[in-house]
């Protein structure tokens, strides 16, 4: 969960900066981290 929290903070920073490309990259990182949490918890993120 530490990685997810880190990525949430980075998304917030991207929103504050107004830099669309940075925000897109950070949102992708956040989604990737969230899917990994689900996968490691034995959940299927796609269902």
TAKA-V543512 format. One record per residue. N is the residue number from 1. RES is the residue in one small letter. SS is DSSP state (helix for helix, strand for strand, loop for the rest). PHI is phi in degrees with one decimal (* if undefined). OMEGA is omega as a letter, one per 20 degrees, with the letter a starting at -180 (999 if undefined). Layout:
# TAKA-V543512
n=N res=RES ss=SS phi=PHI omega=OMEGA
n=N res=RES ss=SS phi=PHI omega=OMEGA
This chain:
# TAKA-V543512
n=1 res=x ss=loop phi=* omega=r
n=2 res=x ss=helix phi=-59.5 omega=a
n=3 res=x ss=helix phi=-65.5 omega=r
n=4 res=x ss=helix phi=-63.2 omega=r
n=5 res=x ss=helix phi=-61.0 omega=r
n=6 res=x ss=helix phi=-61.1 omega=a
n=7 res=x ss=helix phi=-68.7 omega=r
n=8 res=x ss=helix phi=-61.2 omega=r
n=9 res=x ss=helix phi=-61.6 omega=a
n=10 res=x ss=helix phi=-70.4 omega=r
n=11 res=x ss=helix phi=-64.6 omega=r
n=12 res=x ss=helix phi=-58.9 omega=r
n=13 res=x ss=helix phi=-64.4 omega=r
n=14 res=x ss=helix phi=-64.1 omega=r
n=15 res=x ss=helix phi=-64.7 omega=a
n=16 res=x ss=helix phi=-66.4 omega=a
n=17 res=x ss=helix phi=-74.9 omega=a
n=18 res=x ss=loop phi=76.6 omega=r
n=19 res=x ss=loop phi=-85.9 omega=a
n=20 res=x ss=helix phi=-59.7 omega=a
n=21 res=x ss=helix phi=-63.7 omega=r
n=22 res=x ss=helix phi=-64.8 omega=r
n=23 res=x ss=helix phi=-62.9 omega=r
n=24 res=x ss=helix phi=-59.0 omega=a
n=25 res=x ss=helix phi=-64.2 omega=a
n=26 res=x ss=helix phi=-69.5 omega=r
n=27 res=x ss=helix phi=-63.6 omega=r
n=28 res=x ss=helix phi=-62.0 omega=r
n=29 res=x ss=helix phi=-63.7 omega=r
n=30 res=x ss=helix phi=-64.3 omega=r
n=31 res=x ss=helix phi=-62.4 omega=r
n=32 res=x ss=helix phi=-61.0 omega=r
n=33 res=x ss=helix phi=-64.4 omega=a
n=34 res=x ss=helix phi=-65.7 omega=r
n=35 res=x ss=helix phi=-63.7 omega=r
n=36 res=x ss=helix phi=-65.2 omega=r
n=37 res=x ss=helix phi=-61.2 omega=r
n=38 res=x ss=helix phi=-61.5 omega=a
n=39 res=x ss=helix phi=-61.9 omega=a
n=40 res=x ss=helix phi=-68.8 omega=r
n=41 res=x ss=loop phi=-88.3 omega=r
n=42 res=x ss=loop phi=85.3 omega=r
n=43 res=x ss=loop phi=-95.8 omega=r
n=44 res=x ss=loop phi=-100.4 omega=a
n=45 res=x ss=loop phi=-62.7 omega=a
n=46 res=x ss=loop phi=-83.5 omega=a
n=47 res=x ss=loop phi=-115.9 omega=999
